[in-house]
């Protein structure tokens, strides 16, 4: 069975258990924290992908690094380690986050701009996205001066790149072709 199918099954099971125990939002926060740690920490990534490190040691590290996790998420991580699927925890977390947003009818949009943008512009963008999707949208704004000008908007698997740096890159590729 593929890792994606495992991720969907594990995530759906975790959603069901958290909903049943009325702890969905707490579990969501823990899953977000775990996902961020797994995607940003090279050491944690290497630990979970190492066949040399025992499952017990991995569980000890999780307990030490995340002592505040709810019992549901702690048991979930233990189960993944016990079933030798800890290398796919980041995929499980990403799938859980996606299912959570579907269930709550929410979404997250990432807006990367070349310079600071006013809250009014962010609110207008948020309103437009909410109208188009029918979901409540949270917009994360990041400033990246390397864009030169313009923006990159990403929501789910959709991406709009209207940056000058991308346009210059396209022109450079055309000239070199």
N, C-alpha and C positions, 0 to 999 in steps of 0.2 A: 504494500500500500504506500502511496506517495506521502511525502511530508506534508503537502498541502491538505490532503484528506485527514491526516492525523490532526493537523492544526485546527481544522474546522470542527472535528469531533470533540477534541479536548476543549476548545473555546466554547462550543455550544453547551457542553456538559458543565463547564464552570459557570456560564451564564445561568443555566437552570438551577444549579445548587445555590448560587449567590442570591438569585431571585427568591427561591424557596425559603431561604434563611433570612430574607429581608436585609441583605447586606450588599446589594449590587453596587452601590456607589462607593462603599469602602473598598470592595474588591477591585473596582475599576481603578481607584487611586493607586492601590498596590500594584496592579498590573502595569499601569502607566510608568510607575517608578522602576519596576523590574525591567520593562522594555527599554526605557531610557538607559538604564545601567548596562544592559546587555549590548546595546548598540553603540555606546560611547566608551565603555571600558574594555580596552584590549586584554587586560589581565583576566577579567571575568569571562570574556569571550573564549580566550585560550583555555581557561579552566574547564568550561563546559564542553569544549570540543576535544579535550585530551582523553584518550583512552587509557592513559597511564594512571591518572588520578582516580582513586576509588570513589564509589558513590557515597560512602560514609563521609569522606573528606569534603566532597562537594556539598553535602547537606550541612556539614559543620560550617563551611564558609557562608552559605546562605543564611544560616541562623545567626552568625556573627555580624554579617554585613546588613542584614535586614531583620533585626530583632523585633521590630514594631509591626511586621506583617500580620494580617489577620490569620486566624487558624485555617481558614479556607484556602488562602493562597499558599500558606506554608505547606499544607497537605498536598496541594496541587503540584508544587515544585518537587516535593518528596516523591510523589507518584511518577512524575516525568523522569526523575533520576532513577527510581527503581525499575522503570520500564525501559531504561537506557535511551530515552528520547530527550535528554537534557540539551543536546546540541540543537534541538529545534524549539527551545523555549522562546526565542525571539519571534519565531513564526507563530507560535501559539498566542503569544501576547498581542502581536499585530492583528491576528484574526479576532481575538477577544475584543480589542478596541473597536474594530470595524463593526462587529456584531452589536456591541454596546451602543454605538452611534446610530445604527439602524433601529434598534429597539427604542431608544430615547428620541428618535427623529431629530438628531443633532448632527452637526458636521463641523469639521475644522478646515479652514482655508489658510494657506500660508502665502503671505504677500511679502516679496522681497523687493525692496526699492533702493534706488541709488542714494537717496538722501531722505531726511525726516519727512514724514507726511502727516498732515493734520488729522485730528480725530474725526473731523467732519467728513473727510474723504474716506476714511476707514468705515464710518457709519453708513455712508452712501453705498459703498461696496458691499457691506454686510447686508443692507436692505435689498439690494439687487440680487445677491446670491440667495437670500432667504426667499425672495419672491420666485426665483427660478426653480429652486429645489423643493420648496415647501417644508424646509427644515430650519431649525434654529442654528445659526452659524456663529462660530467663534473665529475671529480673524487674528492670526499671529503675524505680527509685522517684524521684519528683520531688515536692517540697513546694511547694504553691501555696496560700497563706493566703486567696486570694480565693474559694476553694471554700466558705469558712465552716466547713463540716463535711462529712464524707462522703468519697467517692473517685470517681475515674474510672479504669476499667480498660479498656485497649485492647490487643487482640491481633489482628494482621492487620486484617481489615476488620470485626471485631466490636468493639463499644464498649458498655460499661455505665457510665452516668452516674448515680451515686447521690449526687450532691452537693447540698447545701442551696441553693447559689447557683442551680443549674438548677431546682430545685423552686420557689424564689422567683420566678425568671424565668417559669416556667410559670403561676404564680398571677397575676403581673403581667399577662401576656398575656390571661389569662381575664377579668380585671377590666376591661381596656381594650377587650375585644372587644364 
